[in-house]
Amino acid sequence: MPIENRPILTIAIPTYNRSWYLDRCLSHLVKQVDKYRNKVELIISDNSSTDDTEAVVRTYAANSYEINYIKNAVNIGPDANFRQCYERSKGKYFLLFSDDDILLDGSLDKIMALIENDDYGIVYLSSYFFKSDYLKERPIRKMRGAIVCDDLRKFIQKVDVWFTFISGNVINKNLVDANLVQHDFAETNLQQLSWTFSSLFNSRKNIYYDEYLVAGQLENTGGYKFCEVFGKNMNTVFSIFVDKYGVAREYFEIINRKILKKHLSKYILSARNGFGSYYEEDFLRILHPVYSSYLSYWIFIYPAIKWPLPLAKGWCKISRFVAKRLKTL
């Protein structure tokens, strides 16, 4: 596509049998996108839904909203559907957006003000999470707006595991390695990290948008093994970038230390009372081979798995408090 006809941004929504959430998502999104016709492309990639997803999309299209609707003949799985969104997008920048999240009113104006006038690898969009009412549950705290980061280590420390959050990362497709083999990341449940990290490690500067631009739906994910994805699979992704694309492993160690001290230990303690929508898994078998060389594994993860639950919760809470005081969390 000629550069002059290329959209600045593509927002792509992969979806499957969640028409109510998609309708809510679009109700907040289409009017913002409509303001930027020819500058913002909107794609919906329907993974062969059997509910009324198509009817929802057609309703918005009938009201003159421009939507590129793709419906797969068969369900190709989430990673392949994510990849299809990326491959079909035409914009210089790309935002993969979850069908159950909300791009808050006015957010697109703030995103466009940045990416129309400069080049960034990633524009990270701060988000908060809600159960039922996204307005009443919005946290109140002082925020600083757009922060330009030209120090890669500091940017990674700020974002850490949230590079995986699809609705929170606007990436520059121009910076994605032309030789990137996206199928290397298939079946990891982390396909989005292929283009996200490629853009990140080819960038000169990135944006951390310290203002809530996205509201994320809580308790609406699952259908996979949490520790396998965010422990084993994530480190598989790290190794691909280190071994195949020459990225320094030290950058991924920043993320791993955060994962161990915060995200995995919290999940394990919660899952010991029931896995909920996630699949049952053997924490020790999955995580020990990946993390046993880390001191943080023995401080946070092993007690969370093996100690009596009340003692493990108390220990991890104290350990996280100490880590925060030492500014390592």
N, C-alpha and C positions, 0 to 999 in steps of 0.2 A: 504494500500500500504506500502511495506517495506520502512523504512526511507531512505535507501541508494538509492532507486529508485524514491524518491519523488522529484518533482521539487522544487526549492527554491521559485519561484514566479509564480503565475498565473495572467495573464492579461486577463480580461473578458470584452467583448464589447456587451452590450445589444443593439439591433437595431430593427427598424421597419420603412420600407419604406423611407429610407434615403440613397439609394445606392451611390449617388454621394459623400455625406459626408463620408460614410464608405470607399469608394475607396480612398479618400484623406487621411483619418486616417490610413488605412493600408499601403499606400505608404510610410509613414514615420515610420511605426512601424515594418513591417515584417523583414526588413533587420537588425534592432537592435535585434529583438528576435532571428533571425536565427543564430546570433553569439553565442547565449547561448542555443543551442539545448540540451535537457535533463535537463537543469536548469530552463528554462522559458517555461511555457505552455501558449498557446494562444487559447482562447475560443471566439467564436462568437455565441451569442444566439439570433436567428432571431425570432421575435415575430409574425410569420406568415405573412411576408411581401408579397405584391402583385406586387412589382416592380421587378427590376432585381438584387436584393440583392444577391440571390443565385448564379447568373452568375458571379458577382464580386468576391465572395468568391472562386468559382471554378477556376477562372483565376489565383488567387494567389496560390491555391493548385496545379494547373497544373505546376506552376513554382517551385515546390518542397518546398514551404513554408508549414510548419506543422501547420495546423489549425484544431482545434476541432470544427466543425460546427454543431450546433444544430438548427433545424428548428421546431418550434412549429406548431402543426396541426391547432390550433386556437390561436387567440390573448388572452393571459392570463392576460394582463394588465402589466403596468410597474413595480409595486412592486413585483409581482410574478416572472416576468422575471429577475429582479435583484436578487431575492432570488434563483432562479434556477442557475444563474451564480455562486453564492457563493457555493451552495450545490454541484455543479458539479466540482468545482475547486479542484485540488489536491495539489497545492503548499503550502508551509509553510506560505508564505506571499501572499496577495491577493490585486489586484488593479482592481477595477471596473472602466472602462474607457469609456467615452462617445464617440459615433460614430462620432460626429462632432468636436471633439477636436484633437489636434496634440501633440504627445509626441516628443518634439524637438530632433533633431539629437544629439546623445551623451548622452542623458538623462538616458537611460537604463544602460549605463556603470557606471554612478554615483550612481544610485540606487543600482545596484548589488554590487558595492564596499562596500557599507554599510551593506547590509543585508546578504551577504555571510560570514561576519566576526564577527557579533555581533547580539544580540537580542534587538529589539526595539518593543514597542507597536504599534506606528504609525510613519511612515515617511511621513511628510507632504511636498508636492511638491508645491513650489510657482508657480503661474501662472499669465499670463496677458491675456487680452481679446482684440480681434480684430474684425473688421467688414468685411474686404475684403482681405487685404494682411498682413499675419502674420509676415512677415519679416520687412516691412516698418513701421508697427504699433507697433513694439516692443519698450517698454519704455527703456530709458537709465537712469540707476541709479546705485550707488555703492551698491554691494551686498556682502554678507559675506560667502556664501557657507553653508556647513552642520553645524548646531548648535545643539549640544546635550543638551537636556532639561531634568533634573531630578527633576525639580520643576513643579508639575502638574498644579498648579494655573497659573504660568507664561506661560506654554505651551498653556493652554486653552485661556488665554488672547491674545496670538499671533494669534491663529487660529480662534477663536470665531465662527461665523456662517459658516465658510468655512469647518467645519467638514461635512457639507452637500454636498460639491462639490465632486462628485464621482471621477473625474479624478485627484483629488489632495491628496488622502489619501491611502497610502499603509499600510495595516493592517496585524498584526501578528495573523494568525488563531490559533496558539497554545495557545494564551492568551484569546481567546473568551470562555466565560463561557459555559461549556458543557451542562448546564441546560437552556441555553438561549432559550426562546420560540419565534422564529422569527415571528410566525403568530400573536403575540401580536401587531406587528407593521404594519400589513397589512392595506392597504387603507389609509395610512398617507401621501403617496408620499415621505416618508422619511425612507423607508425600510433599506437603507444603514447605518442608524445610529444605528441599532441593533448591528451589529458586530463591527462597528467603536467604539462606546462608550464602549462596552464590552471589547475590546482589550485595549482601552485607560486606563480604570479604573483598569485593572489588570497588568498594565505595571510598570516597575521600571524607565524606561527612554524612551524618544521619540526623534525624530529628526525633527527640523524645517529646511527645505532646503531653505535657503535664496539665491536662484538663480533660474532664470526662467527655469523650466524644461517642462512646459506645456503651450501651447497657446490655449485659449478657444474661441470658436465661439460666438460672441455676437448676440443678437437679434434672437436667434434660439430656444428659449424655450417658454413654455406657455402651454395652455390647462388645466390650473388649477387655483384655487383662491390663489393668492400669500399670502395675509394676513392670510387666513385660514391655509395654509400649514406652513408658517414660524412664525405664531403666535400661533394659537390654536393647530394645530397638533404637532408642535415642543414641546410645553409644555406638551402635552399628552405623548410624548416620554420621556421627562424629568421625569414625574411622574412615569412612569413604572420603570425607573431605580432607582428612590428614594424609591418607595414603595415595589418593588418586589426584587430588587437586592442590596438594602442598600447603594446606592451611596449618599453622602452628597449633599443636595440641593444647598449648597453654590457654588458648581462648576457650576451648571446650571445658577445661578444668574449672574455669570460673562458674560455668553453668552446673557442672556436676556437684561442686561443693554446695551450691544453693539447693539443688535437688535433694541432696542427702540431709541437709540440716532442716529443711522446711517441708517440701512438698511430699516426698515419699514417706517420711516418718509420720506426718499427719494423716496421710491416706491409710497407712497400715494400721494405725491405732483406731481409726474409724472403722475400717473393714473387719477388724477382729470382732466387731459386734454384728457383722453381716455385710455381704458384698454389695447389696443393693442391685443397681442396674449393671454393675461390672461383673465379669466372669470370675469365678473362684480360681485362685492361683496359689502356688507354693512360694511364698515370699523368699524364703531362704535359698531355695534351689535356683530361683531366677536371679536374685540380686547378689548373692555371695560371689559367684565367679566374676561379676562385673566390678564390684566395689570393695572387695575384701582388702585391697591394698591401701584404701583410704582410711585415715584415722577417723574421719567423720562417720564412716560406716559403723565402726565399733562404738562410737559415742551415741549415735542417734538411731541407726537402723537395727542393729542387732538387739539392743534392749527393747525396742518397739515390737520386735518379732517374738522374742524368747521370754522376756520377763513377765510376771503376772501383770495383768492389764492396769490396775490402779497404780502400781509402782512404776510401770513403763510410762504412763501418762505424766506422772509427777516428774520423773527424771527428764523426759524430753522437754517438758515445759521449762524446767530450770535450765537445761542445757541451751535451749533457744534464747532464753533471757540473757545468759552469760555471753552467748555468741553476738547478740545485739549490742550489748555493752562494750564488747571488744571490737565492734564494727566489722564483724566477719559474716554477718547475715543481713 
